[in-house]
Amino acid sequence: MSELRTPPPLKPGTLRVTPLGGLGDVGRNSASFEIGGEIVLVDCGVLFPEDRHPGVDLILPALGLLSDRLDDIRALVLTHGHEDHIGAVPYLLKQRTDIPVYGSKLTLALVASKLKEHRIRGYRLIEVKEGERHQAGAFGLEFFAVNHSIPDGLAVALHTSAGTVLHTGDFKMDQLPLDGRITDLRAFARLADEGVDLFMPDSTNAETPGFTPLEKDIEPSIARVFDQAEKKLIVACFASHVHRVQQVLNLAVKHGRKVAYVGRSMVRNMTTARDLGYLHVPANVLIEMKDIDKYRDDQVVIISTGSQGEPLAALSRIANREHPVIELGPGDVVLLASSLIPGNENSVYRVINGLTKLGAQVVHKGNAFVHVSGHASAGELLYCYNILRPRNVMPVHGEIRHLIANAKLAISTGVPAENTVVCEDGDVVDLADGRASKVGRVDASYVFVDGSTVGDITDSISDRLILGEEGFISVVAAVSLHTRSVIGDLDINARGFAEEPSVFDAVREQIREDLQRALDDGVDDIYRLQQVIRRTIGAWVSRRLRRRPMIVPVVVAT
């Protein structure tokens, strides 16, 4: 990662683009666009924590960069309703509730539900549709239909005096989508005739050759799972994957099974999708989770959250035999109808192993054709480059390898290499005189949500990692500053060590001698005496046990 470099003052007629998240990670997607002192944000999502973030609930974009510019924000534009694009909206609106939020009907419904949970009032949600144009200060906003793994996805063009930017959001080019709503390439072509000065395309599948398979092509594979399931059947997918849930509902009706949603987010999102007409639920097919036991195992299909191995989600609790209602056993089938988000591999395989140990058959993308991606592969991206003919390209949404692969695709279609900007979170890009270039770098570090705490808790996380990996030792010593002597025995307590407590007997006398030596030398400062303990036991543990634990020395002076 390049060093921080303060960008120059923004010149008149220049558009400044700053990614606040989503470039380098699959998640917390957000970008800031500024011209003439006015700001528009595109997306405001979360990143879910990995094993290296113990105790963290969510990771937010670098919203702190906007904390003293909140009054300059003219709009927040949301491309679609996935958590990695809308999950941080409440944390932004808590700072200023009346920021106009633009999005499609389903996207805003999901946002409104989140705002209600956070008890936020006075917000402004502005529903938009593809083909519409809106004005937000100095920005003209134009919306385009795009196909994705959630209905109502939108790309947005930002028309400014410095040029036009097209941001795709997440998209693919399924030509036979389940909802009949395709990515509007004709509108892209019309925009190309006007001129696209900066293209910001989804990079998630840029390394994947060819074209993303059609959603409808997986239906036979899912149908086979239904045909072969003779007992309990659980389908785990993203809580926002309306199309996948629709497929499961249709197959459940065909096989005479009732459907139960399991997981709070699944119940909430599917209820919203049904109420708005995006999900068609046949009559008398849904049942409450508490009523599952009223039916034979072969009469029910359970649609569950937890396809990414989230420890508190329903599927993980089922795998750990901790769910209050659902139990699995031999002959049951679990279908993971989702992709693997990078970073979640260990968690997902842990759940698969747990389910398999219970006797269930686990069907997943690795052993059956039961999921297709919601993102454009290389062939689709090439189509977009050739249609749009952008002057500059800044790939978004993905790890660095995805961004670089996307940039190479752009160059292969004729975009000059010097006009293809591969960025990381915090890089500042200015669009001026038809050219996009990096002009500086700001701190776009992770913002952690830990319970009710929001902010930089990096030191706390480092401590948790040390506690989890290296253990903890406390040493309590009493000294008399009057007689300059160590009083009584040392109290050494260790946690996270396989060795017997008696192993520390070997270092007790050494600590005592070093403390006494310091007292004899005139040391009477409690902090310095604690540091003597820390150095002595730290060196001993490192040499003898090859560990670097957290050490908490306590000196009681009388």
C-alpha positions in Angstrom: 0.0 0.0 0.0 1.4 3.4 -1.0 2.1 6.1 1.6 -0.3 8.8 2.5 0.1 12.0 0.5 -2.1 15.0 1.0 -3.9 15.8 -2.2 -3.7 19.4 -3.5 -6.7 21.7 -3.2 -9.4 20.8 -5.6 -9.3 23.1 -8.7 -12.5 24.6 -10.2 -13.9 22.3 -12.9 -12.2 19.2 -11.6 -14.0 16.1 -10.3 -12.4 14.4 -7.4 -13.0 10.7 -6.8 -12.1 9.0 -3.5 -12.8 5.3 -2.8 -13.8 5.0 0.9 -14.0 1.2 0.7 -14.4 -1.8 -1.7 -11.0 -1.5 -3.5 -8.9 -4.3 -2.0 -11.7 -6.1 -0.2 -15.0 -7.7 -1.3 -17.2 -5.5 0.8 -17.7 -2.0 2.4 -18.2 -0.5 -1.1 -18.4 3.3 -1.1 -17.0 6.1 -3.1 -17.0 9.9 -2.8 -17.4 12.3 -5.8 -16.6 16.0 -5.3 -16.8 19.0 -7.5 -17.1 22.7 -6.6 -17.3 21.9 -2.9 -20.3 19.5 -3.4 -20.2 15.8 -2.7 -22.2 12.8 -3.9 -21.6 9.3 -2.4 -22.2 6.1 -4.3 -23.0 3.2 -2.0 -22.3 2.8 1.7 -21.8 -0.8 2.6 -20.2 -3.0 5.2 -17.5 -5.6 5.2 -18.0 -8.7 7.4 -15.1 -9.5 9.8 -12.7 -12.4 9.4 -10.9 -14.5 12.0 -8.3 -11.8 12.3 -11.0 -9.4 13.7 -12.1 -11.1 16.9 -15.1 -9.6 18.5 -15.8 -7.2 15.7 -19.4 -7.1 14.4 -19.0 -5.0 11.2 -16.4 -3.0 9.3 -17.5 0.3 7.8 -16.1 2.5 5.0 -13.9 5.4 5.9 -16.8 7.7 6.8 -14.5 9.7 9.1 -13.1 11.4 6.0 -16.5 13.1 5.7 -17.1 14.0 9.3 -16.4 17.7 8.7 -18.0 17.8 5.3 -21.4 16.4 6.1 -23.2 19.6 5.0 -21.5 19.4 1.6 -23.1 16.0 0.8 -25.8 16.5 -1.8 -26.9 12.8 -2.2 -26.2 9.2 -1.3 -26.8 7.0 -4.4 -27.4 3.3 -3.7 -26.9 0.8 -6.6 -28.7 -2.2 -5.0 -29.7 -3.7 -1.8 -26.9 -6.0 -0.8 -25.3 -5.5 2.7 -21.9 -4.7 1.2 -23.5 -1.7 -0.5 -26.2 -0.5 2.0 -25.2 -1.9 5.4 -23.4 1.2 6.6 -26.2 3.7 5.6 -27.5 3.9 9.2 -24.0 4.8 10.5 -23.8 7.7 8.0 -27.3 9.0 8.6 -26.7 8.9 12.4 -24.3 11.8 11.6 -26.7 13.7 9.4 -30.2 12.2 9.0 -31.5 14.3 6.1 -28.9 13.3 3.5 -31.1 12.5 0.4 -30.8 8.8 -0.4 -31.5 7.7 -3.9 -32.3 4.1 -4.8 -34.7 1.7 -6.4 -37.9 0.6 -4.7 -36.6 -2.7 -3.2 -33.3 -1.1 -2.2 -34.9 1.7 -0.3 -37.4 -0.7 1.4 -34.5 -2.7 2.7 -32.7 0.5 3.8 -35.9 1.7 5.6 -36.1 -1.5 7.5 -32.5 -1.1 8.7 -33.1 2.6 9.7 -36.1 1.5 11.7 -33.9 -1.1 13.6 -31.5 1.7 14.3 -34.3 4.0 15.4 -33.4 6.7 12.9 -36.1 9.2 11.9 -36.3 12.2 9.6 -34.5 10.5 6.8 -35.1 11.3 3.1 -35.5 8.3 0.7 -36.0 9.2 -3.0 -37.2 6.3 -5.2 -35.8 6.3 -8.7 -36.2 4.0 -11.7 -34.0 3.2 -14.7 -34.2 5.8 -17.4 -34.8 8.7 -14.9 -32.6 11.7 -14.4 -32.3 13.7 -11.2 -30.3 16.7 -10.2 -28.3 16.7 -6.9 -26.5 20.0 -6.6 -23.8 20.2 -9.3 -24.4 16.5 -10.2 -26.8 15.2 -12.8 -27.8 11.6 -11.9 -28.9 9.2 -14.6 -30.0 5.7 -13.8 -29.7 2.5 -15.8 -31.1 -1.0 -15.3 -28.5 -3.7 -14.5 -29.0 -7.3 -13.8 -27.6 -8.8 -10.6 -28.4 -11.5 -8.0 -30.9 -9.1 -6.3 -33.7 -7.4 -8.1 -33.8 -3.7 -8.9 -30.0 -3.1 -9.5 -29.0 0.2 -11.0 -25.9 1.7 -12.6 -25.6 5.4 -12.2 -24.0 8.1 -14.5 -22.8 11.2 -12.8 -22.9 14.2 -15.2 -20.6 17.0 -14.1 -18.9 20.0 -15.7 -15.7 17.9 -15.5 -17.1 15.0 -17.5 -19.4 12.0 -17.2 -18.7 9.1 -14.9 -20.5 5.7 -15.2 -20.5 3.6 -12.1 -21.9 0.1 -12.7 -22.5 -1.1 -9.1 -22.6 -4.9 -9.1 -23.8 -6.3 -12.4 -23.8 -9.1 -14.9 -25.4 -9.6 -18.3 -27.8 -12.5 -17.9 -29.7 -12.5 -21.2 -32.5 -14.7 -19.8 -33.0 -13.3 -16.2 -35.6 -14.8 -14.0 -37.3 -11.4 -13.6 -36.9 -10.5 -17.3 -34.9 -7.3 -16.4 -31.6 -7.3 -18.4 -28.7 -4.9 -18.2 -29.6 -2.1 -20.5 -26.8 -2.1 -23.1 -28.8 0.1 -25.4 -28.8 2.8 -22.8 -25.1 2.3 -22.3 -24.6 2.8 -26.0 -26.6 6.0 -26.0 -24.4 7.2 -23.1 -21.3 6.3 -25.1 -22.5 8.6 -27.9 -22.5 11.5 -25.4 -19.1 10.4 -24.1 -18.0 8.5 -21.0 -15.0 10.2 -19.4 -14.5 7.8 -16.5 -15.9 4.2 -16.4 -16.0 2.5 -12.9 -16.9 -1.2 -13.6 -17.5 -4.1 -11.2 -14.3 -6.2 -11.0 -15.4 -9.2 -8.9 -15.3 -11.7 -11.8 -12.7 -10.0 -14.0 -10.4 -13.0 -13.6 -13.1 -15.4 -14.8 -13.0 -16.0 -18.6 -16.0 -16.1 -20.8 -19.5 -15.3 -19.5 -21.3 -15.8 -16.2 -23.8 -18.7 -16.6 -27.5 -18.0 -16.6 -29.5 -18.2 -13.4 -32.1 -20.4 -15.1 -29.3 -22.9 -16.0 -28.9 -24.1 -12.4 -32.6 -25.0 -12.0 -32.2 -28.6 -13.1 -29.4 -29.1 -10.6 -31.5 -27.7 -7.8 -34.4 -29.8 -8.9 -32.3 -32.9 -8.7 -31.5 -32.1 -5.1 -35.3 -31.9 -4.4 -35.9 -35.2 -6.3 -33.2 -37.0 -4.3 -34.0 -35.6 -0.9 -36.1 -38.1 1.0 -35.9 -36.5 4.4 -35.2 -33.0 5.7 -34.0 -30.4 3.2 -32.3 -27.1 4.1 -31.4 -24.6 1.4 -28.9 -21.9 2.6 -28.5 -18.8 0.6 -28.0 -15.0 1.0 -30.8 -13.4 2.8 -31.2 -11.0 -0.1 -31.2 -13.5 -3.0 -34.8 -13.1 -4.0 -34.3 -15.0 -7.3 -32.9 -18.1 -5.5 -35.7 -18.1 -3.0 -38.2 -17.9 -5.8 -36.7 -20.9 -7.4 -36.8 -22.9 -4.1 -40.5 -21.8 -3.5 -41.5 -23.0 -7.0 -39.8 -26.4 -6.5 -41.2 -26.7 -3.0 -44.7 -26.4 -4.4 -43.9 -28.9 -7.2 -42.7 -31.5 -4.6 -45.5 -30.8 -2.1 -43.3 -29.3 0.6 -44.1 -26.4 2.9 -41.5 -23.7 3.3 -40.1 -22.2 6.5 -37.8 -19.2 6.6 -35.1 -19.4 9.3 -33.0 -16.4 10.2 -34.1 -12.9 11.1 -32.7 -11.3 8.0 -34.2 -13.9 5.7 -37.7 -13.4 7.2 -37.4 -9.6 7.0 -36.0 -9.4 3.5 -38.4 -12.0 2.0 -41.4 -10.4 3.6 -40.3 -7.0 2.1 -39.7 -8.6 -1.3 -43.2 -10.3 -1.2 -45.0 -7.1 -0.1 -43.4 -5.2 -3.0 -44.2 -7.8 -5.6 -40.6 -9.0 -6.3 -41.3 -12.4 -4.7 -44.3 -14.4 -5.6 -45.3 -16.8 -2.8 -47.9 -19.4 -3.6 -50.8 -19.6 -1.2 -50.6 -22.0 1.8 -46.9 -22.8 1.2 -45.3 -20.8 4.0 -45.2 -22.0 7.6 -43.7 -20.6 10.8 -40.5 -22.2 12.0 -42.2 -23.2 15.3 -44.6 -25.3 13.3 -42.0 -27.5 11.5 -42.5 -30.4 13.9 -46.2 -30.6 12.8 -44.9 -32.0 9.4 -42.9 -35.0 8.3 -39.3 -34.3 7.3 -40.1 -34.9 3.7 -42.9 -32.4 3.8 -40.8 -29.3 4.6 -38.0 -27.3 3.0 -36.1 -24.8 5.2 -34.6 -21.7 3.6 -31.9 -20.5 6.0 -29.3 -17.8 6.4 -25.6 -18.7 7.1 -24.3 -19.7 3.7 -21.0 -17.9 4.6 -20.4 -19.7 7.8 -21.4 -16.8 10.0 -21.0 -18.1 13.6 -24.4 -16.7 14.8 -26.4 -17.5 11.7 -28.9 -20.3 11.6 -26.9 -22.8 9.6 -23.9 -22.6 12.0 -26.1 -23.1 15.0 -27.7 -26.1 13.3 -24.2 -27.5 12.5 -23.2 -27.0 16.1 -26.4 -28.6 17.4 -27.3 -25.3 19.1 -30.5 -24.4 17.2 -33.6 -24.5 19.4 -35.8 -26.1 16.8 -33.9 -27.7 13.9 -31.8 -30.9 14.2 -30.1 -32.8 11.4 -29.2 -36.4 11.1 -28.4 -39.1 8.6 -30.2 -38.8 5.3 -30.9 -35.1 5.6 -29.7 -32.8 2.8 -28.3 -29.3 3.0 -27.9 -27.2 -0.2 -25.5 -24.3 0.0 -26.9 -22.2 -2.9 -24.3 -19.4 -2.7 -20.8 -18.5 -3.7 -17.8 -18.3 -1.4 -16.9 -14.7 -0.5 -13.1 -14.5 -0.2 -12.0 -14.6 3.4 -14.9 -16.8 4.5 -13.4 -20.1 3.3 -12.5 -21.4 6.7 -15.8 -20.6 8.3 -17.8 -22.2 5.4 -15.8 -25.4 5.5 -16.1 -25.6 9.2 -19.9 -25.5 8.9 -19.8 -28.1 6.0 -17.7 -30.4 8.2 -20.1 -29.9 11.1 -23.1 -30.8 9.0 -21.4 -33.8 7.4 -20.4 -35.1 10.9 -24.1 -35.0 11.8 -24.8 -37.3 8.9 -26.2 -34.8 6.4 -25.3 -34.7 2.7 -24.0 -31.2 1.9 -24.4 -30.1 -1.7 -22.5 -27.0 -2.6 -20.8 -25.2 -5.5 -17.7 -27.3 -5.2 -19.6 -30.6 -5.9 -22.6 -29.5 -8.0 -23.8 -26.8 -10.3 -26.1 -25.1 -7.8 -25.0 -21.5 -7.9 -24.1 -18.9 -10.4 -22.3 -15.6 -9.7 -24.0 -12.2 -9.8 -21.1 -10.5 -11.4 -19.9 -10.0 -15.0 -17.1 -12.2 -16.2 -14.3 -11.1 -18.5 -16.3 -11.6 -21.7 -19.1 -9.4 -20.4 -16.7 -6.7 -19.3 -15.1 -6.7 -22.8 -18.5 -6.1 -24.3 -19.0 -3.1 -22.0 -15.6 -1.6 -22.8 -16.3 -1.9 -26.5 -19.8 -0.4 -26.3 -18.8 2.5 -24.0 -15.4 3.3 -25.4 -14.5 5.2 -22.1 -11.7 7.7 -22.1 -10.5 6.6 -18.6 -11.1 3.5 -16.5 -11.0 3.0 -12.7 -12.0 -0.6 -11.8 -13.9 -1.0 -8.6 -15.3 -3.7 -6.3 -12.8 -6.4 -5.7 -9.4 -7.5 -4.3 -6.3 -6.0 -5.9 -6.0 -9.0 -8.3 -9.5 -8.4 -9.5 -8.9 -4.7 -10.1 -5.6 -5.4 -12.0 -7.3 -8.1 -14.2 -10.1 -5.6 -15.0 -7.6 -2.9 -15.9 -5.9 -5.4 -18.3 -9.2 -6.0 -20.0 -9.7 -2.3 -20.5 -6.2 -1.9 -22.0 -6.8 -4.9 -24.3 -9.8 -3.0 -25.9 -7.8 0.1 -26.6 -8.0 2.2 -23.4 -4.6 3.8 -23.0 -2.6 2.2 -20.1 -1.9 5.7 -18.7 -5.7 6.3 -18.6 -6.4 3.1 -16.6 -6.1 3.9 -12.9 -5.9 1.0 -10.4 -6.6 2.3 -7.0 -6.8 1.2 -3.4 -9.1 2.6 -0.7 -8.0 6.2 0.0 -6.3 6.9 -3.3 -7.5 10.3 -4.6 -8.2 10.6 -8.3 -8.9 13.8 -10.2 -10.7 14.0 -13.5 -9.7 17.1 -15.4 -9.3 18.0 -19.0 -10.5 14.5 -20.0 -7.7 12.7 -18.0 -8.0 10.8 -14.7 -4.9 10.6 -12.5 -3.9 9.9 -8.9 -3.1 13.1 -7.0 -2.8 11.9 -3.5 -3.7 9.4 -0.8 -5.7 9.8 2.4 -6.3 7.4 5.3 -9.2 5.1 4.5 -8.5 2.6 7.2 -11.2 0.2 8.6 -13.8 1.6 10.9 -14.9 -1.1 13.3 -18.3 -1.7 14.9 -17.8 -3.5 18.2 -21.1 -3.6 20.0 -22.0 0.0 20.6 -18.5 1.2 19.8 -17.7 2.6 16.4 -14.2 3.7 15.4 -10.6 2.7 15.3 -10.1 -0.2 17.8 -7.0 -1.6 16.1 -5.1 -1.7 19.4 -7.9 -3.6 21.1 -8.0 -6.1 18.2 -4.3 -6.6 18.4 -4.6 -7.3 22.1 -7.4 -9.9 21.4 -5.3 -11.6 18.8 -2.4 -11.8 21.2 -4.7 -13.2 23.9 -6.1 -15.8 21.5 -2.8 -16.9 20.0 -0.1 -16.3 22.7 -1.9 -16.3 26.0 -2.0 -14.1 29.1 0.2 -13.8 32.2 -0.3 -11.6 35.2 2.3 -11.1 37.9 1.5 -9.5 41.2 4.3 -8.4 43.5 4.3 -6.5 46.8 7.2 -4.2 47.7 8.1 -2.0 50.6 9.5 1.3 49.5 10.4 2.1 53.1 12.7 -1.0 53.6 13.4 -1.3 49.9 12.5 -5.0 49.8 10.2 -7.5 48.1 7.4 -8.7 50.5 6.1 -12.2 50.4 5.6 -14.5 47.4 4.9 -13.5 43.9 1.5 -14.3 42.5 1.8 -15.6 38.9 -1.4 -16.5 36.9 -1.4 -17.7 33.3 -4.2 -18.4 30.8 -3.9 -20.0 27.5 -0.9 -22.2 28.3 -0.8 -26.0 28.0 1.9 -26.2 30.6 1.2 -26.8 34.3 1.3 -23.7 36.5 4.3 -25.0 38.2 6.4 -24.3 35.1 6.5 -20.7 36.2 8.2 -21.6 39.5 11.5 -21.5 37.5 11.2 -17.8 36.9 9.8 -16.6 40.3 13.2 -16.3 41.9 14.6 -14.5 38.9 11.8 -11.9 39.0 12.3 -11.5 42.7 16.0 -10.9 42.3 15.6 -8.4 39.5 13.0 -6.5 41.5 15.3 -6.4 44.5 18.2 -5.3 42.4 16.1 -2.4 41.1 15.0 -1.4 44.6 18.6 -1.5 45.8 19.5 0.8 42.9 17.1 3.4 44.2 14.2 2.7 41.8 10.9 3.7 43.6 8.7 4.4 40.6 5.9 1.8 40.4 5.8 1.9 36.5 9.6 1.2 36.3 9.3 -1.7 38.7 6.4 -3.1 36.6 8.6 -2.8 33.6 11.3 -4.9 35.4 8.8 -7.7 35.8 7.6 -7.4 32.2 11.1 -7.6 30.8 12.2 -10.5 33.0 9.2 -12.8 32.5 8.8 -11.8 28.9 12.4 -12.8 28.0 12.0 -16.1 30.0 8.7 -17.1 28.3 10.1 -16.2 24.9 13.3 -18.3 25.5 11.8 -21.2 27.4 8.3 -21.6 25.9 8.7 -19.8 22.5 5.6 -17.6 23.3 4.9 -13.8 23.3 1.9 -13.5 25.7 0.2 -10.4 26.9 1.9 -9.6 30.2 0.2 -7.6 33.0 2.6 -6.8 35.8 1.1 -5.3 39.0 3.3 -3.8 41.8 1.7 -3.0 45.1 3.8 -0.6 47.2 3.5 -0.2 51.0 
